[in-house]
Amino acid sequence: HAADLLREKWHCGDGPIASILRLLEREPRSLPEVLAPGTQAVLVTLLANPEVRTSEELMRATGMPSSSISRALDDLSRRGLVSKSKNGRAVVIERSTSRNDLVKSAIGCLRNPVARAVYAKRDEQTAQLPLAGVSELSQRSMLAAPRIEQRAVSRRAFKELEFEEVQLGELHDEETVQVQVWAYDPLVAGGDAVDDVSLALTLVGEGDERVIGQLNAIFGEELWQ
């Protein structure tokens, strides 16, 4: 509609105005089936922090740049997962449903954030990484901790991590740690532990009924299968 109005007003055929019109007439790009890592990081932050209501607050919570926040909100808005509006210079973010209902709406486009996992010798550096997987779930439930501790690190931080990689079984279990390499910062949602939704996404694919049961207890309903 905007392109039609401009064409009628300026009677343009070619040149810069015509180029602008062609851009306006383009069909919007189709959305990928799953969220990009940065977009999922923004979504899990919003799910974990219902008090975050503006893009500025979201930037402070995640530490992500404004351009990444803007792209992520555009994607989430097009999917109908959030809505956004302007209030002066501020971008206001609204969710129309509860956390669990929003997870249900988004679940088809969420991905396991773990890109890969390696085993390493436990040391002071790996001990500083946040707990992940069943190691973290055992902190929030009645599940026993696994014999080999699980920790998480972002793909970017992993490149700077100095550790001794080992093969599974090379050392005693208590000397070994599994390091999960995540597509985004495991602590992106704030705090000193991974967020509930990201944690669940790393575990549901294992098909362990005990794990699924404890995850559903955290969310208060049969959300994960």
TIMARDREN-68754 format. One record per residue (C-alpha): residue number from 1; residue in one letter; x, y, z. Coordinates in Angstrom, 2 decimals, m for minus. Each point is the difference from the previous one (the first is absolute). Layout:
% residues N
<pos: NUM; code: A; X: X; Y: Y; Z: Z>
...
//
This chain:
% residues 225
<pos: 1; code: H; X: 0.00; Y: 0.00; Z: 0.00>
<pos: 2; code: A; X: 2.83; Y: 2.42; Z: 0.84>
<pos: 3; code: A; X: 1.67; Y: m0.76; Z: m3.32>
<pos: 4; code: D; X: m3.24; Y: 0.73; Z: m1.91>
<pos: 5; code: L; X: m0.42; Y: 3.37; Z: 1.73>
<pos: 6; code: L; X: 3.58; Y: 1.04; Z: m0.76>
<pos: 7; code: R; X: m0.26; Y: m1.04; Z: m3.64>
<pos: 8; code: E; X: m3.25; Y: 1.95; Z: m0.41>
<pos: 9; code: K; X: 1.44; Y: 3.11; Z: 1.66>
<pos: 10; code: W; X: 3.33; Y: 0.17; Z: m1.82>
<pos: 11; code: H; X: m0.86; Y: m1.71; Z: m3.32>
<pos: 12; code: C; X: 3.44; Y: m1.58; Z: 0.07>
<pos: 13; code: G; X: 1.23; Y: m2.59; Z: m2.44>
<pos: 14; code: D; X: 3.69; Y: m0.60; Z: 0.73>
<pos: 15; code: G; X: 2.77; Y: 1.35; Z: 2.19>
<pos: 16; code: P; X: 0.43; Y: 0.10; Z: 3.81>
<pos: 17; code: I; X: m3.70; Y: 0.48; Z: 0.76>
<pos: 18; code: A; X: m0.85; Y: m3.00; Z: m2.15>
<pos: 19; code: S; X: 2.62; Y: m2.03; Z: 1.89>
<pos: 20; code: I; X: m1.64; Y: 0.94; Z: 3.30>
<pos: 21; code: L; X: m3.36; Y: m1.06; Z: m1.37>
<pos: 22; code: R; X: 1.36; Y: m3.38; Z: m1.04>
<pos: 23; code: L; X: 1.36; Y: m0.51; Z: 3.53>
<pos: 24; code: L; X: m3.41; Y: 0.84; Z: 1.46>
<pos: 25; code: E; X: m1.69; Y: m2.44; Z: m2.35>
<pos: 26; code: R; X: 2.19; Y: m2.92; Z: 0.94>
<pos: 27; code: E; X: m1.64; Y: m2.82; Z: 1.90>
<pos: 28; code: P; X: 1.34; Y: m0.31; Z: 3.54>
<pos: 29; code: R; X: 2.56; Y: m2.76; Z: 0.38>
<pos: 30; code: S; X: m1.39; Y: m3.22; Z: 1.35>
<pos: 31; code: L; X: 1.01; Y: m0.84; Z: 3.54>
<pos: 32; code: P; X: 2.33; Y: m2.94; Z: 0.62>
<pos: 33; code: E; X: m1.52; Y: m3.06; Z: 1.63>
<pos: 34; code: V; X: 2.01; Y: 0.43; Z: 3.20>
<pos: 35; code: L; X: 1.14; Y: 3.10; Z: 1.81>
<pos: 36; code: A; X: 3.50; Y: 1.32; Z: m0.51>
<pos: 37; code: P; X: 2.14; Y: m0.39; Z: 3.14>
<pos: 38; code: G; X: m0.13; Y: 3.71; Z: 0.78>
<pos: 39; code: T; X: m3.77; Y: 0.09; Z: m0.41>
<pos: 40; code: Q; X: m0.44; Y: m3.01; Z: 2.27>
<pos: 41; code: A; X: 2.30; Y: 1.64; Z: 2.55>
<pos: 42; code: V; X: m2.29; Y: 3.04; Z: 0.03>
<pos: 43; code: L; X: m3.11; Y: m2.15; Z: 0.33>
<pos: 44; code: V; X: 1.30; Y: m2.06; Z: 2.92>
<pos: 45; code: T; X: 1.03; Y: 3.24; Z: 1.71>
<pos: 46; code: L; X: m3.51; Y: 1.38; Z: m0.39>
<pos: 47; code: L; X: m1.45; Y: m3.26; Z: 1.31>
<pos: 48; code: A; X: 2.29; Y: 0.04; Z: 3.04>
<pos: 49; code: N; X: m0.48; Y: 3.71; Z: 0.72>
<pos: 50; code: P; X: m3.65; Y: 1.08; Z: m0.30>
<pos: 51; code: E; X: 0.95; Y: 3.38; Z: 1.46>
<pos: 52; code: V; X: 2.03; Y: 0.85; Z: m3.12>
<pos: 53; code: R; X: m2.28; Y: 2.24; Z: m2.05>
<pos: 54; code: T; X: 2.18; Y: 2.05; Z: m2.32>
<pos: 55; code: S; X: 2.82; Y: m0.57; Z: m2.45>
<pos: 56; code: E; X: 2.33; Y: 2.04; Z: 2.24>
<pos: 57; code: E; X: m0.72; Y: m2.29; Z: 2.94>
<pos: 58; code: L; X: 0.51; Y: m2.99; Z: m2.27>
<pos: 59; code: M; X: 3.39; Y: 1.33; Z: m1.09>
<pos: 60; code: R; X: 1.06; Y: 0.40; Z: 3.62>
<pos: 61; code: A; X: m1.26; Y: m3.47; Z: 0.93>
<pos: 62; code: T; X: 1.71; Y: m1.83; Z: m2.88>
<pos: 63; code: G; X: 3.04; Y: 2.16; Z: m0.72>
<pos: 64; code: M; X: m0.89; Y: m0.27; Z: m3.69>
<pos: 65; code: P; X: 0.37; Y: 3.00; Z: m2.36>
<pos: 66; code: S; X: m3.04; Y: 1.99; Z: m1.06>
<pos: 67; code: S; X: 0.20; Y: m1.25; Z: m3.60>
<pos: 68; code: S; X: m0.23; Y: m3.64; Z: 1.14>
<pos: 69; code: I; X: m2.88; Y: 0.84; Z: 2.35>
<pos: 70; code: S; X: m1.84; Y: 1.79; Z: m2.80>
<pos: 71; code: R; X: 0.37; Y: m2.93; Z: m2.43>
<pos: 72; code: A; X: m1.11; Y: m2.48; Z: 2.62>
<pos: 73; code: L; X: m3.08; Y: 2.02; Z: 0.95>
<pos: 74; code: D; X: m0.92; Y: 0.39; Z: m3.68>
<pos: 75; code: D; X: 0.16; Y: m3.80; Z: m0.43>
<pos: 76; code: L; X: m1.98; Y: m0.72; Z: 3.18>
<pos: 77; code: S; X: m2.58; Y: 2.62; Z: m0.93>
<pos: 78; code: R; X: m0.50; Y: m1.47; Z: m3.49>
<pos: 79; code: R; X: m0.55; Y: m3.40; Z: 1.58>
<pos: 80; code: G; X: m2.64; Y: 1.45; Z: 2.33>
<pos: 81; code: L; X: 1.98; Y: m0.94; Z: 3.12>
<pos: 82; code: V; X: 0.31; Y: 3.58; Z: 1.24>
<pos: 83; code: S; X: m1.28; Y: 3.37; Z: m1.09>
<pos: 84; code: K; X: 1.91; Y: 3.24; Z: 0.05>
<pos: 85; code: S; X: m0.95; Y: 3.65; Z: m0.12>
<pos: 86; code: K; X: 1.66; Y: 3.39; Z: 0.31>
<pos: 87; code: N; X: m0.37; Y: 2.21; Z: 3.06>
<pos: 88; code: G; X: 2.04; Y: 3.05; Z: m0.84>
<pos: 89; code: R; X: 3.46; Y: m1.34; Z: m0.76>
<pos: 90; code: A; X: m0.56; Y: m3.20; Z: 1.96>
<pos: 91; code: V; X: m1.02; Y: m3.30; Z: m1.60>
<pos: 92; code: V; X: m2.58; Y: m1.64; Z: 2.28>
<pos: 93; code: I; X: m0.26; Y: m3.80; Z: m0.03>
<pos: 94; code: E; X: m3.23; Y: m1.78; Z: 0.87>
<pos: 95; code: R; X: m0.83; Y: m3.67; Z: 0.51>
<pos: 96; code: S; X: m3.68; Y: m0.88; Z: m0.16>
<pos: 97; code: T; X: 0.30; Y: m3.40; Z: 1.69>
<pos: 98; code: S; X: 1.60; Y: m1.65; Z: 3.02>
<pos: 99; code: R; X: 3.50; Y: m1.46; Z: m0.10>
<pos: 100; code: N; X: m1.20; Y: m3.56; Z: m0.55>
<pos: 101; code: D; X: m2.48; Y: 0.99; Z: m2.70>
<pos: 102; code: L; X: 2.72; Y: 1.97; Z: m1.77>
<pos: 103; code: V; X: 2.30; Y: m3.04; Z: 0.16>
<pos: 104; code: K; X: m2.78; Y: m2.10; Z: m1.54>
<pos: 105; code: S; X: m0.41; Y: 2.51; Z: m2.82>
<pos: 106; code: A; X: 3.74; Y: 0.15; Z: m0.65>
<pos: 107; code: I; X: 0.96; Y: m3.61; Z: 0.55>
<pos: 108; code: G; X: m0.05; Y: m0.90; Z: m3.69>
<pos: 109; code: C; X: 2.72; Y: 2.53; Z: m0.78>
<pos: 110; code: L; X: 2.20; Y: m0.53; Z: 3.07>
<pos: 111; code: R; X: 3.24; Y: m1.94; Z: m0.26>
<pos: 112; code: N; X: 2.37; Y: m1.74; Z: 2.36>
<pos: 113; code: P; X: 2.64; Y: 2.66; Z: 0.69>
<pos: 114; code: V; X: 2.77; Y: m2.60; Z: 0.36>
<pos: 115; code: A; X: 2.09; Y: 0.01; Z: m3.19>
<pos: 116; code: R; X: 2.38; Y: m2.69; Z: 1.23>
<pos: 117; code: A; X: 1.53; Y: m1.43; Z: 3.16>
<pos: 118; code: V; X: 3.56; Y: m0.89; Z: 0.92>
<pos: 119; code: Y; X: 1.57; Y: m1.65; Z: 3.01>
<pos: 120; code: A; X: 2.72; Y: 1.69; Z: 1.98>
<pos: 121; code: K; X: 2.06; Y: m0.43; Z: 3.12>
<pos: 122; code: R; X: m1.67; Y: 1.81; Z: 2.89>
<pos: 123; code: D; X: 1.92; Y: 3.05; Z: 1.11>
<pos: 124; code: E; X: m0.56; Y: 3.45; Z: 1.48>
<pos: 125; code: Q; X: m0.96; Y: 1.46; Z: m3.38>
<pos: 126; code: T; X: m2.69; Y: m2.55; Z: m0.84>
<pos: 127; code: A; X: m1.31; Y: 0.29; Z: 3.57>
<pos: 128; code: Q; X: m0.86; Y: 3.64; Z: m0.73>
<pos: 129; code: L; X: m2.41; Y: m0.97; Z: m2.80>
<pos: 130; code: P; X: m3.71; Y: m0.27; Z: 0.84>
<pos: 131; code: L; X: m1.44; Y: m3.43; Z: 0.65>
<pos: 132; code: A; X: m2.00; Y: m1.49; Z: m2.88>
<pos: 133; code: G; X: m2.05; Y: m3.05; Z: m0.94>
<pos: 134; code: V; X: m0.89; Y: m2.45; Z: 2.75>
<pos: 135; code: S; X: 2.65; Y: 1.56; Z: 2.25>
<pos: 136; code: E; X: m2.05; Y: 3.20; Z: 0.08>
<pos: 137; code: L; X: m3.35; Y: m1.79; Z: 0.05>
<pos: 138; code: S; X: 1.12; Y: m1.93; Z: 3.08>
<pos: 139; code: Q; X: 0.40; Y: 3.35; Z: 1.77>
<pos: 140; code: R; X: m3.68; Y: 0.76; Z: m0.64>
<pos: 141; code: S; X: m1.54; Y: m3.43; Z: 0.53>
<pos: 142; code: M; X: 0.29; Y: m3.36; Z: 1.75>
<pos: 143; code: L; X: 2.14; Y: m1.48; Z: m2.78>
<pos: 144; code: A; X: 3.46; Y: m1.23; Z: 0.93>
<pos: 145; code: A; X: 2.93; Y: 1.83; Z: m1.56>
<pos: 146; code: P; X: 1.73; Y: m1.87; Z: m2.87>
<pos: 147; code: R; X: 3.37; Y: m1.62; Z: 0.62>
<pos: 148; code: I; X: 1.63; Y: 2.32; Z: m2.53>
<pos: 149; code: E; X: m0.75; Y: 3.63; Z: 0.68>
<pos: 150; code: Q; X: m1.50; Y: 2.06; Z: m2.83>
<pos: 151; code: R; X: 0.85; Y: 3.65; Z: m0.61>
<pos: 152; code: A; X: m0.89; Y: 2.49; Z: m2.74>
<pos: 153; code: V; X: 1.82; Y: 2.70; Z: m1.93>
<pos: 154; code: S; X: m0.88; Y: 2.15; Z: m2.99>
<pos: 155; code: R; X: 1.58; Y: m0.78; Z: m3.35>
<pos: 156; code: R; X: 1.79; Y: 3.34; Z: 0.07>
<pos: 157; code: A; X: 1.41; Y: m0.45; Z: 3.52>
<pos: 158; code: F; X: 0.98; Y: m3.60; Z: m0.78>
<pos: 159; code: K; X: 2.59; Y: 1.25; Z: m2.48>
<pos: 160; code: E; X: 1.78; Y: 1.81; Z: 2.82>
<pos: 161; code: L; X: m0.31; Y: m2.82; Z: 2.51>
<pos: 162; code: E; X: 3.24; Y: m1.81; Z: 0.85>
<pos: 163; code: F; X: m0.54; Y: m3.54; Z: 1.22>
<pos: 164; code: E; X: 1.31; Y: m3.50; Z: m0.42>
<pos: 165; code: E; X: m2.35; Y: m1.93; Z: m2.29>
<pos: 166; code: V; X: m0.25; Y: m3.72; Z: 0.76>
<pos: 167; code: Q; X: m1.77; Y: m3.05; Z: m1.35>
<pos: 168; code: L; X: m2.96; Y: m1.41; Z: 1.92>
<pos: 169; code: G; X: 1.38; Y: m2.62; Z: 2.39>
<pos: 170; code: E; X: 3.55; Y: 1.31; Z: m0.17>
<pos: 171; code: L; X: m0.28; Y: 1.38; Z: 3.55>
<pos: 172; code: H; X: m2.12; Y: m0.93; Z: 2.99>
<pos: 173; code: D; X: m3.52; Y: 1.44; Z: m0.17>
<pos: 174; code: E; X: 0.63; Y: 2.37; Z: 2.88>
<pos: 175; code: E; X: 2.99; Y: 1.44; Z: m1.90>
<pos: 176; code: T; X: m1.99; Y: 0.52; Z: m3.19>
<pos: 177; code: V; X: m2.43; Y: 2.71; Z: m1.04>
<pos: 178; code: Q; X: m2.24; Y: 0.15; Z: m3.04>
<pos: 179; code: V; X: 0.16; Y: 3.47; Z: m1.56>
<pos: 180; code: Q; X: m3.09; Y: 0.87; Z: m2.05>
<pos: 181; code: V; X: 0.69; Y: 2.60; Z: m2.68>
<pos: 182; code: W; X: m3.14; Y: 2.16; Z: m0.37>
<pos: 183; code: A; X: m1.04; Y: 2.08; Z: m2.99>
<pos: 184; code: Y; X: m0.65; Y: 2.91; Z: 2.37>
<pos: 185; code: D; X: 1.10; Y: 1.05; Z: 3.48>
<pos: 186; code: P; X: m1.39; Y: m2.54; Z: 2.51>
<pos: 187; code: L; X: m0.52; Y: 2.87; Z: 2.46>
<pos: 188; code: V; X: m1.55; Y: 2.39; Z: m2.52>
<pos: 189; code: A; X: m3.23; Y: 0.21; Z: 2.01>
<pos: 190; code: G; X: 1.87; Y: 1.29; Z: 3.05>
<pos: 191; code: G; X: 0.86; Y: m1.50; Z: 3.35>
<pos: 192; code: D; X: 2.58; Y: m2.66; Z: 0.73>
<pos: 193; code: A; X: m1.85; Y: m3.00; Z: m1.46>
<pos: 194; code: V; X: m1.33; Y: m0.97; Z: m3.43>
<pos: 195; code: D; X: m3.63; Y: 0.91; Z: m0.60>
<pos: 196; code: D; X: m2.80; Y: m2.58; Z: 0.29>
<pos: 197; code: V; X: m0.95; Y: m0.06; Z: m3.69>
<pos: 198; code: S; X: 3.54; Y: m0.37; Z: m1.33>
<pos: 199; code: L; X: 0.69; Y: m2.71; Z: 2.56>
<pos: 200; code: A; X: m3.11; Y: m1.90; Z: m1.06>
<pos: 201; code: L; X: 0.96; Y: 0.26; Z: m3.68>
<pos: 202; code: T; X: 3.35; Y: m1.66; Z: 0.72>
<pos: 203; code: L; X: m1.67; Y: m2.94; Z: 1.74>
<pos: 204; code: V; X: m3.31; Y: m0.87; Z: m1.67>
<pos: 205; code: G; X: 1.66; Y: m1.72; Z: m2.94>
<pos: 206; code: E; X: 1.54; Y: m2.64; Z: 2.26>
<pos: 207; code: G; X: m3.40; Y: m1.62; Z: 0.59>
<pos: 208; code: D; X: 0.63; Y: m0.72; Z: 3.70>
<pos: 209; code: E; X: m3.41; Y: m0.14; Z: 1.69>
<pos: 210; code: R; X: 1.46; Y: 0.93; Z: 3.39>
<pos: 211; code: V; X: 1.60; Y: 3.10; Z: m1.48>
<pos: 212; code: I; X: m3.19; Y: 0.95; Z: m1.85>
<pos: 213; code: G; X: m2.00; Y: m0.43; Z: 3.19>
<pos: 214; code: Q; X: 2.29; Y: 2.33; Z: 1.95>
<pos: 215; code: L; X: m0.05; Y: 2.59; Z: m2.78>
<pos: 216; code: N; X: m3.79; Y: m0.02; Z: m0.03>
<pos: 217; code: A; X: 0.02; Y: 0.41; Z: 3.78>
<pos: 218; code: I; X: 2.11; Y: 3.16; Z: m0.42>
<pos: 219; code: F; X: m2.50; Y: 1.40; Z: m2.54>
<pos: 220; code: G; X: m3.04; Y: m1.16; Z: 1.97>
<pos: 221; code: E; X: m1.65; Y: m1.92; Z: m2.83>
<pos: 222; code: E; X: 0.56; Y: m2.69; Z: m2.62>
<pos: 223; code: L; X: 1.82; Y: 2.33; Z: m2.35>
<pos: 224; code: W; X: 2.88; Y: m2.19; Z: m1.15>
<pos: 225; code: Q; X: m0.16; Y: m3.44; Z: m1.57>
//
